[in-house]
Amino acid sequence: MNTSVKAPEQRTRRFALPSFGVQVLIGLVLGVVLGLVARSIGADGVDATTGEVDPNWLTETLSTIGGTFVTLLRAVVPPLVFLAIVASIANLREVTGAARLAWKTLVWFATTALIAVSIGMVLGLVLRPGDHTSVSADAATAPSSTGSWLDFLNGLVPSNVLGLSGSAGDDGSVSMSFDVLQILVVAIAVGIATLKVGEAADPFLTFVRSALAVVQKVLWWIILLAPIATVGLLGNAVASYGWDALGSLGMFTVAIYVGLALVLLGVYPALLRLNGLSIRQFFSGAWPAISLGFVSRSSIGTMPVTQSVTERNLGVPRSYASFAVPLGATTKMDGCASIYPAISAIFVAQFFGLDLSITDYVLIAFVSVIGSAATAGVTGATVMLTLTLSTLGLPLEGVGLLLAIDPILDMGRTAVNVAGQALVPTIVAKREGILDHEAYDAPRGRDAWREDAETREPATAAA
């Protein structure tokens, strides 16, 4: 009789990095600390030619790190928007009651936007940020780019199929830029055409889906840099603006973030509860996308994560989520297109001593609900703000008063945008009886939103 005992298998222990959310939180703390250190060092001097302040080495490093991340995100935006929208529209032919789902999605987009803009207007009237500011009128300058309804309508007409444009600099260099709104229009037209063509478009759709998978893979690699980028983006914001700019616009900043908090932690939970969904499960499931939106300040850049958590954590069918999330990433902006322009317009009116009528407030709501596509999911909301101000006939110079702290505000705005982009598909799926409640109510594991290499996305990070 053999009594030998097999020795227990030796398990190789690997050092596991903290979860993605924890990495981002560490980046936030480190960014604030380094930003304060950079600010305490002071500037290296003043450029004798331009009169601009030369940043010190630490500020320059933080700016480079954060700027590189944003540049990488913007580089993948054009192909991502086009491919995602075409594929999402094509996917509708696989969904039962596709027209009804699309219509209900748009109605919920508009409904939540209307609630958000109403909160923004109430806060603007109650807190009166324009009357409680120490910002100098000298800072009132018109922005370099503005938005009006004519610009918005003209922007809907693509100048070329890629939505690209070029401009020549004084030094002879040529810079290229893209118009997300034009790319969106082209993508919608191509997507609808593929539905109409039918089976003959199948090879094209196969190519689109393959190309989308490749672009998303590249984007996932960029997203993995988000914790490091957080240090640069937040650190540079603190170093560049400090508390002085926040102090002069303190009440405005408070009004914006109170509005964002009311929507994120008040309106959204109420809607979830009314539809019989767990609030805790929603936020634990959507948190990776919300936190990345806060860091990246880009709804489009966050879109793959938003779609992943909406499908895997929140239980929305992929065939529907692949339509609703990309559409929301380009048009659903409760933070940038509802709360922010509402409070900002009231701030500008109060600062310049102008009275707004009932009609003006109706116009603010109208612009926020209808014109939100003007923001097009790219970082910043200046176009939407100038569109609102021009519609009301308010001085566009008021935009210059708010630009100093815009990056700090944009973090919170984008986080709310992303939360809303995950919320609406979840609610619609629940009301239509297609939500996977097992997935929604399942315990959240470490980085549960990320798929392993055998499916679609990379596995959890480990060293």
LUMKEZA-91718 format. One line per field, with one value per residue (C-alpha): residue number from 1; residue in three letters; x negated, y negated, z. Coordinates in Angstrom, 3 decimals, padded with zeros to 6 digits, always signed. Example, Ala and Ser with C-alpha at 12.3 -4.5 7.8 and 13.67 -1.06 7.14 Angstrom:
REM LUMKEZA-91718
seq: [1  2] .
type: [ala  ser] .
xx: [-012.300  -013.670] .
yy: [+004.500  +001.060] .
zz: [+007.800  +007.140] .
This chain:
REM LUMKEZA-91718
seq: [1  2  3  4  5  6  7  8  9  10  11  12  13  14  15  16  17  18  19  20  21  22  23  24  25  26  27  28  29  30  31  32  33  34  35  36  37  38  39  40  41  42  43  44  45  46  47  48  49  50  51  52  53  54  55  56  57  58  59  60  61  62  63  64  65  66  67  68  69  70  71  72  73  74  75  76  77  78  79  80  81  82  83  84  85  86  87  88  89  90  91  92  93  94  95  96  97  98  99  100  101  102  103  104  105  106  107  108  109  110  111  112  113  114  115  116  117  118  119  120  121  122  123  124  125  126  127  128  129  130  131  132  133  134  135  136  137  138  139  140  141  142  143  144  145  146  147  148  149  150  151  152  153  154  155  156  157  158  159  160  161  162  163  164  165  166  167  168  169  170  171  172  173  174  175  176  177  178  179  180  181  182  183  184  185  186  187  188  189  190  191  192  193  194  195  196  197  198  199  200  201  202  203  204  205  206  207  208  209  210  211  212  213  214  215  216  217  218  219  220  221  222  223  224  225  226  227  228  229  230  231  232  233  234  235  236  237  238  239  240  241  242  243  244  245  246  247  248  249  250  251  252  253  254  255  256  257  258  259  260  261  262  263  264  265  266  267  268  269  270  271  272  273  274  275  276  277  278  279  280  281  282  283  284  285  286  287  288  289  290  291  292  293  294  295  296  297  298  299  300  301  302  303  304  305  306  307  308  309  310  311  312  313  314  315  316  317  318  319  320  321  322  323  324  325  326  327  328  329  330  331  332  333  334  335  336  337  338  339  340  341  342  343  344  345  346  347  348  349  350  351  352  353  354  355  356  357  358  359  360  361  362  363  364  365  366  367  368  369  370  371  372  373  374  375  376  377  378  379  380  381  382  383  384  385  386  387  388  389  390  391  392  393  394  395  396  397  398  399  400  401  402  403  404  405  406  407  408  409  410  411  412  413  414  415  416  417  418  419  420  421  422  423  424  425  426  427  428  429  430  431  432  433  434  435  436  437  438  439  440  441  442  443  444  445  446  447  448  449  450  451  452  453  454  455  456  457  458  459  460  461  462  463] .
type: [met  asn  thr  ser  val  lys  ala  pro  glu  gln  arg  thr  arg  arg  phe  ala  leu  pro  ser  phe  gly  val  gln  val  leu  ile  gly  leu  val  leu  gly  val  val  leu  gly  leu  val  ala  arg  ser  ile  gly  ala  asp  gly  val  asp  ala  thr  thr  gly  glu  val  asp  pro  asn  trp  leu  thr  glu  thr  leu  ser  thr  ile  gly  gly  thr  phe  val  thr  leu  leu  arg  ala  val  val  pro  pro  leu  val  phe  leu  ala  ile  val  ala  ser  ile  ala  asn  leu  arg  glu  val  thr  gly  ala  ala  arg  leu  ala  trp  lys  thr  leu  val  trp  phe  ala  thr  thr  ala  leu  ile  ala  val  ser  ile  gly  met  val  leu  gly  leu  val  leu  arg  pro  gly  asp  his  thr  ser  val  ser  ala  asp  ala  ala  thr  ala  pro  ser  ser  thr  gly  ser  trp  leu  asp  phe  leu  asn  gly  leu  val  pro  ser  asn  val  leu  gly  leu  ser  gly  ser  ala  gly  asp  asp  gly  ser  val  ser  met  ser  phe  asp  val  leu  gln  ile  leu  val  val  ala  ile  ala  val  gly  ile  ala  thr  leu  lys  val  gly  glu  ala  ala  asp  pro  phe  leu  thr  phe  val  arg  ser  ala  leu  ala  val  val  gln  lys  val  leu  trp  trp  ile  ile  leu  leu  ala  pro  ile  ala  thr  val  gly  leu  leu  gly  asn  ala  val  ala  ser  tyr  gly  trp  asp  ala  leu  gly  ser  leu  gly  met  phe  thr  val  ala  ile  tyr  val  gly  leu  ala  leu  val  leu  leu  gly  val  tyr  pro  ala  leu  leu  arg  leu  asn  gly  leu  ser  ile  arg  gln  phe  phe  ser  gly  ala  trp  pro  ala  ile  ser  leu  gly  phe  val  ser  arg  ser  ser  ile  gly  thr  met  pro  val  thr  gln  ser  val  thr  glu  arg  asn  leu  gly  val  pro  arg  ser  tyr  ala  ser  phe  ala  val  pro  leu  gly  ala  thr  thr  lys  met  asp  gly  cys  ala  ser  ile  tyr  pro  ala  ile  ser  ala  ile  phe  val  ala  gln  phe  phe  gly  leu  asp  leu  ser  ile  thr  asp  tyr  val  leu  ile  ala  phe  val  ser  val  ile  gly  ser  ala  ala  thr  ala  gly  val  thr  gly  ala  thr  val  met  leu  thr  leu  thr  leu  ser  thr  leu  gly  leu  pro  leu  glu  gly  val  gly  leu  leu  leu  ala  ile  asp  pro  ile  leu  asp  met  gly  arg  thr  ala  val  asn  val  ala  gly  gln  ala  leu  val  pro  thr  ile  val  ala  lys  arg  glu  gly  ile  leu  asp  his  glu  ala  tyr  asp  ala  pro  arg  gly  arg  asp  ala  trp  arg  glu  asp  ala  glu  thr  arg  glu  pro  ala  thr  ala  ala  ala] .
xx: [+000.000  -001.376  -001.115  -003.046  -001.361  -001.611  -003.087  -000.703  -001.101  -003.138  -001.101  -002.932  -001.901  -001.771  -001.596  +001.820  +002.319  +005.231  +008.502  +008.872  +011.155  +008.634  +005.847  +007.863  +008.518  +004.792  +004.142  +006.616  +004.912  +001.430  +002.506  +003.776  +000.599  -001.752  +000.378  +000.039  -003.711  -004.040  -002.060  -004.237  -007.382  -006.107  -006.738  -010.156  -009.653  -007.834  -008.430  -009.800  -008.266  -004.744  -004.414  -003.162  -004.215  -006.692  -005.586  -008.083  -009.357  -006.788  -003.844  -005.198  -005.552  -002.006  -000.660  -002.501  -001.235  +002.375  +002.248  +000.794  +003.658  +006.301  +004.530  +004.534  +008.242  +009.015  +006.988  +009.346  +012.567  +013.292  +013.064  +014.698  +017.745  +018.251  +017.821  +019.794  +022.797  +022.922  +022.674  +025.210  +027.825  +027.199  +027.650  +031.210  +032.339  +031.560  +033.724  +037.425  +039.370  +036.285  +038.255  +040.065  +036.799  +035.146  +038.093  +038.292  +034.547  +034.810  +037.807  +035.880  +032.849  +035.056  +036.891  +033.771  +032.250  +035.359  +035.181  +031.470  +031.880  +034.774  +032.522  +029.841  +032.204  +033.545  +030.007  +029.022  +031.960  +031.553  +027.760  +027.344  +023.689  +023.411  +024.038  +021.557  +018.318  +015.055  +014.021  +012.942  +014.874  +011.523  +011.746  +014.846  +013.622  +015.401  +014.301  +012.356  +015.102  +018.789  +022.013  +025.267  +028.267  +027.022  +023.617  +025.324  +027.470  +024.556  +022.508  +025.002  +023.972  +020.732  +017.994  +016.501  +017.235  +014.656  +015.785  +012.216  +011.000  +007.572  +006.237  +002.929  +000.890  -001.149  -004.322  -003.071  -002.107  +001.218  +003.291  +006.163  +009.306  +012.543  +016.193  +017.822  +021.286  +020.570  +019.102  +022.270  +024.495  +022.470  +022.499  +026.276  +026.818  +024.512  +026.106  +029.620  +028.426  +027.048  +030.448  +032.164  +029.693  +030.203  +028.130  +025.954  +024.499  +023.430  +019.782  +019.575  +021.042  +018.573  +015.752  +017.267  +017.607  +014.070  +012.659  +014.639  +013.177  +009.661  +010.263  +011.799  +008.800  +006.491  +008.752  +008.624  +004.839  +005.199  +007.751  +005.276  +003.184  +006.038  +004.657  +001.360  +003.234  +005.297  +002.149  +001.256  +004.717  +005.716  +002.216  +001.965  +005.416  +004.457  +001.048  +002.434  +005.579  +005.059  +007.666  +007.564  +009.696  +012.002  +012.297  +013.322  +015.932  +016.686  +020.468  +020.601  +018.494  +020.684  +023.839  +022.506  +021.401  +024.548  +026.570  +024.461  +024.799  +028.580  +028.896  +026.378  +027.375  +030.978  +032.699  +031.020  +031.621  +035.266  +035.745  +034.104  +036.324  +039.458  +038.555  +037.880  +034.100  +031.469  +029.643  +026.590  +026.297  +026.513  +023.772  +021.486  +021.935  +021.556  +018.760  +015.841  +017.362  +018.340  +014.858  +013.168  +015.480  +014.440  +010.776  +010.866  +013.491  +014.651  +017.925  +016.766  +013.420  +015.282  +017.848  +016.345  +016.266  +019.796  +021.039  +019.195  +020.641  +024.096  +024.024  +022.062  +022.900  +026.323  +027.749  +028.785  +028.835  +025.822  +027.985  +029.743  +026.813  +024.665  +027.221  +028.187  +024.748  +022.963  +025.980  +025.931  +022.175  +022.730  +026.055  +026.881  +025.243  +027.100  +023.962  +022.495  +025.697  +028.258  +026.965  +023.891  +025.389  +028.447  +026.439  +023.843  +026.446  +028.048  +024.580  +023.742  +027.104  +026.633  +023.010  +023.942  +027.094  +029.529  +032.983  +034.242  +037.908  +040.032  +039.461  +035.704  +035.974  +038.111  +035.424  +032.736  +034.725  +035.338  +031.668  +030.602  +033.013  +032.740  +029.232  +027.281  +025.829  +023.743  +021.416  +020.870  +019.199  +015.867  +014.151  +015.457  +018.874  +017.987  +019.981  +023.102  +022.673  +022.196  +025.187  +027.296  +025.978  +026.474  +030.038  +030.837  +028.971  +026.560  +022.977  +020.663  +017.867  +019.302  +017.711  +014.275  +015.285  +015.742  +012.925  +010.360  +012.023  +013.644  +011.380  +012.287  +015.995  +015.733  +014.678  +017.936  +020.018  +018.633  +019.122  +022.828  +023.031  +021.640  +023.905  +026.926  +025.698  +025.722  +028.932  +031.317  +030.631  +030.988  +034.379  +035.680  +034.536  +036.279  +039.529  +039.414  +038.820  +035.465  +033.165  +031.069  +031.873  +029.345  +026.529  +027.923  +028.259  +025.048  +022.247  +019.621  +016.240  +012.933  +013.068  +016.217  +016.734  +013.638  +013.854  +011.157  +008.998  +011.147  +014.102  +013.559  +011.452  +008.252  +008.229  +007.719  +004.329  +001.767  -001.975] .
yy: [+000.000  -003.310  -005.769  -008.568  -011.908  -014.230  -017.542  -020.455  -022.377  -025.507  -028.483  -031.314  -034.514  -037.577  -041.119  -042.412  -046.085  -047.812  -047.864  -050.465  -052.633  -052.635  -053.525  -056.525  -057.638  -057.379  -059.464  -062.101  -062.452  -062.458  -065.007  -067.440  -067.039  -067.542  -070.443  -072.205  -071.546  -072.920  -076.006  -076.597  -076.455  -079.368  -080.351  -080.278  -083.804  -085.832  -085.594  -088.972  -088.662  -087.491  -088.518  -085.041  -083.312  -080.469  -077.430  -075.622  -072.144  -070.325  -072.223  -071.635  -067.902  -067.619  -069.554  -067.292  -064.099  -065.261  -066.859  -063.720  -061.622  -064.023  -064.184  -060.383  -060.291  -062.902  -060.981  -057.987  -060.023  -060.375  -056.657  -055.641  -057.879  -056.892  -053.158  -052.988  -054.909  -052.948  -049.638  -050.677  -051.660  -048.462  -046.455  -047.739  -045.301  -042.511  -044.071  -043.356  -046.625  -048.640  -051.748  -051.755  -051.351  -054.169  -056.485  -055.742  -056.264  -059.738  -060.595  -059.624  -061.602  -064.677  -064.072  -063.807  -066.821  -068.873  -067.904  -068.773  -072.175  -072.985  -072.264  -074.464  -077.392  -077.100  -077.043  -080.047  -082.048  -080.929  -081.126  -084.118  -083.349  -086.440  -088.698  -086.885  -086.940  -088.848  -088.163  -091.291  -092.608  -092.797  -089.024  -089.399  -088.478  -086.866  -083.268  -082.409  -079.975  -080.612  -078.813  -080.066  -078.343  -079.268  -077.773  -074.710  -074.200  -074.838  -072.396  -069.660  -069.789  -067.792  -069.560  -066.142  -062.528  -062.484  -065.711  -066.990  -070.525  -072.131  -075.567  -077.235  -078.878  -082.065  -079.976  -078.029  -074.928  -073.215  -071.840  -069.392  -069.328  -067.397  -068.251  -065.492  -066.752  -066.340  -062.874  -062.014  -063.127  -061.141  -058.070  -058.237  -058.542  -055.589  -053.521  -054.089  -053.321  -049.966  -049.108  -050.013  -048.115  -044.900  -041.780  -043.482  -045.618  -042.605  -042.636  -046.338  -045.775  -042.972  -045.365  -048.105  -045.763  -044.444  -047.957  -049.041  -046.162  -047.231  -050.904  -049.960  -047.774  -050.750  -052.915  -050.370  -050.672  -054.441  -054.065  -051.982  -055.174  -057.025  -056.747  -058.306  -060.894  -061.770  -062.928  -065.199  -066.588  -067.381  -068.405  -070.872  -072.286  -072.901  -074.314  -076.598  -077.876  -077.164  -078.329  -081.964  -081.394  -079.103  -081.717  -084.503  -082.220  -080.319  -080.637  -079.759  -076.649  -075.678  -076.160  -073.934  -071.126  -071.299  -070.985  -068.067  -066.361  -066.836  -065.180  -062.401  -061.608  -062.799  -062.624  -059.481  -057.470  -058.621  -057.421  -054.104  -053.634  -054.528  -051.799  -049.199  -049.133  -049.022  -052.341  -050.716  -048.154  -050.825  -053.010  -050.107  -048.808  -052.149  -053.511  -052.550  -054.600  -057.512  -057.748  -057.532  -060.250  -062.466  -061.961  -062.041  -064.797  -062.997  -061.119  -059.650  -058.560  -056.840  -055.255  -051.711  -051.520  -052.936  -050.345  -047.556  -048.355  -048.894  -045.421  -043.396  -045.061  -046.569  -043.767  -045.753  -043.529  -044.151  -044.625  -047.570  -048.949  -049.125  -051.581  -053.594  -054.165  -055.525  -057.741  -058.973  -059.603  -062.120  -063.689  -062.925  -065.669  -066.450  -068.060  -069.959  -070.790  -071.262  -072.228  -074.143  -076.400  -077.132  -078.310  -080.013  -081.992  -083.204  -084.038  -086.148  -087.963  -088.739  -089.829  -092.341  -093.445  -092.108  -090.767  -087.524  -087.076  -083.933  -083.548  -083.535  -080.694  -078.742  -079.322  -078.042  -074.822  -074.551  -074.989  -072.470  -069.764  -070.311  -071.672  -069.261  -067.564  -070.720  -069.520  -066.262  -064.435  -066.263  -067.835  -071.270  -072.911  -076.357  -075.829  -074.907  -077.890  -080.358  -078.821  -079.499  -083.040  -083.980  -082.597  -084.781  -087.789  -087.868  -089.184  -086.483  -088.226  -086.536  -083.291  -084.727  -085.098  -081.351  -079.869  -079.976  -077.172  -075.292  -072.187  -071.754  -072.067  -069.853  -066.877  -066.872  -067.666  -064.712  -062.322  -063.231  -062.934  -059.400  -058.360  -059.506  -057.654  -054.398  -055.212  -055.731  -052.399  -050.634  -052.203  -051.656  -048.020  -047.524  -049.057  -046.967  -043.744  -042.988  -043.765  -040.879  -041.140  -038.439  -040.557  -043.743  -042.235  -040.154  -040.887  -043.206  -041.578  -043.249  -045.143  -043.199  -045.575  -044.342  -041.276  -038.661  -038.167  -035.324  -037.643  -041.226  -043.292  -042.808  -041.094  -042.882  -044.484  -042.564  -042.696] .
zz: [+000.000  -001.036  +001.840  +000.235  +000.352  -002.571  -001.555  -001.924  -005.132  -004.852  -005.884  -007.464  -005.760  -007.939  -006.765  -007.821  -008.454  -006.716  -008.629  -011.354  -009.187  -006.338  -008.760  -009.930  -006.341  -005.581  -008.695  -007.510  -004.132  -005.621  -008.249  -005.615  -003.551  -006.512  -007.760  -004.416  -004.404  -007.951  -006.979  -003.906  -006.057  -008.121  -011.722  -013.361  -014.613  -017.246  -020.990  -022.051  -025.530  -024.791  -021.156  -020.283  -017.067  -017.560  -015.547  -013.356  -014.208  -012.085  -013.526  -017.029  -016.311  -014.952  -017.929  -020.370  -018.720  -018.644  -022.089  -023.668  -022.308  -023.634  -027.010  -027.233  -026.438  -029.073  -031.653  -031.480  -031.276  -035.064  -035.955  -032.666  -033.144  -036.779  -036.282  -033.023  -034.360  -037.645  -035.778  -033.143  -035.739  -037.681  -034.473  -034.190  -036.866  -034.406  -031.680  -031.364  -031.244  -032.208  -033.181  -029.838  -027.908  -029.864  -029.288  -025.562  -025.215  -026.754  -024.542  -021.418  -022.613  -022.947  -019.665  -017.527  -019.332  -018.540  -014.864  -014.748  -016.381  -014.023  -011.043  -012.570  -013.010  -009.453  -008.023  -010.146  -008.787  -005.168  -004.801  -007.176  -008.062  -010.270  -007.277  -005.048  -006.977  -006.721  -010.306  -012.137  -015.100  -016.898  -017.285  -019.445  -022.910  -025.826  -026.515  -029.655  -030.717  -030.243  -030.895  -032.373  -033.881  -037.360  -036.542  -035.104  -038.211  -040.552  -038.491  -039.279  -042.933  -043.343  -045.282  -046.084  -045.254  -042.443  -040.776  -040.893  -041.490  -041.739  -040.884  -041.738  -039.016  -039.280  -039.428  -042.438  -040.475  -041.122  -038.252  -038.631  -036.497  -036.566  -036.011  -033.969  -034.878  -038.598  -038.006  -036.079  -038.960  -041.513  -039.272  -038.759  -042.521  -043.239  -040.465  -041.772  -045.318  -044.175  -042.710  -045.969  -048.157  -046.207  -046.845  -049.453  -046.626  -044.538  -045.726  -044.925  -041.442  -040.839  -041.645  -039.426  -036.456  -036.899  -037.201  -034.132  -032.126  -033.146  -032.291  -028.942  -028.154  -028.765  -026.631  -023.800  -023.815  -023.504  -020.710  -018.704  -018.466  -016.743  -013.171  -014.293  -016.365  -013.283  -011.533  -014.464  -015.186  -011.610  -010.587  -013.463  -012.664  -009.030  -009.977  -012.700  -010.998  -007.308  -004.872  -006.012  -009.102  -007.164  -004.449  -006.823  -008.370  -005.182  -005.229  -008.934  -008.314  -005.364  -007.446  -010.236  -007.952  -005.821  -009.037  -010.217  -006.820  -006.780  -010.180  -009.537  -005.948  -005.931  -009.308  -010.598  -007.387  -007.354  -010.937  -010.106  -007.076  -009.033  -011.510  -008.829  -009.240  -006.500  -006.146  -004.596  -007.386  -010.062  -008.645  -007.769  -011.308  -013.088  -010.877  -013.187  -016.025  -013.753  -012.230  -015.640  -016.961  -014.046  -014.881  -018.692  -019.088  -022.239  -022.613  -025.918  -024.504  -021.664  -023.987  -024.157  -020.355  -020.127  -022.597  -020.806  -017.366  -018.854  -020.388  -017.840  -014.528  -015.187  -017.325  -020.408  -023.540  -025.755  -028.856  -027.187  -025.177  -028.319  -029.702  -026.620  -025.084  -028.210  -028.919  -025.333  -025.423  -028.231  -027.214  -023.548  -021.464  -018.222  -016.771  -019.735  -021.606  -018.809  -015.370  -016.504  -019.207  -017.049  -014.035  -016.250  -018.213  -014.974  -013.607  -016.672  -016.503  -012.805  -013.290  -015.995  -014.169  -016.771  -015.945  -017.440  -018.298  -018.133  -021.874  -021.285  -018.804  -021.262  -023.890  -021.507  -021.065  -024.815  -025.706  -023.053  -024.238  -028.004  -028.471  -026.284  -029.374  -029.836  -027.081  -029.008  -026.133  -026.373  -023.385  -022.563  -022.926  -024.302  -027.504  -025.562  -023.238  -026.086  -027.874  -024.776  -024.287  -027.946  -027.888  -024.856  -026.243  -023.273  -023.613  -024.920  -023.026  -019.949  -021.085  -020.314  -016.673  -016.307  -018.390  -015.570  -013.620  -016.494  -016.255  -012.579  -013.341  -016.409  -014.293  -012.351  -015.433  -017.387  -014.459  -014.388  -018.183  -018.061  -015.185  -017.197  -020.272  -018.270  -016.387  -019.304  -021.097  -017.740  -017.021  -020.556  -020.483  -017.139  -018.356  -021.542  -019.633  -021.252  -018.299  -016.977  -013.242  -012.370  -013.768  -012.203  -008.723  -008.840  -006.342  -007.768  -008.096  -008.574  -011.874  -012.870  -015.772  -017.589  -019.738  -020.018  -023.064  -024.364  -024.982  -025.914  -023.521  -021.520  -018.149  -014.849  -014.481  -012.506  -012.230] .
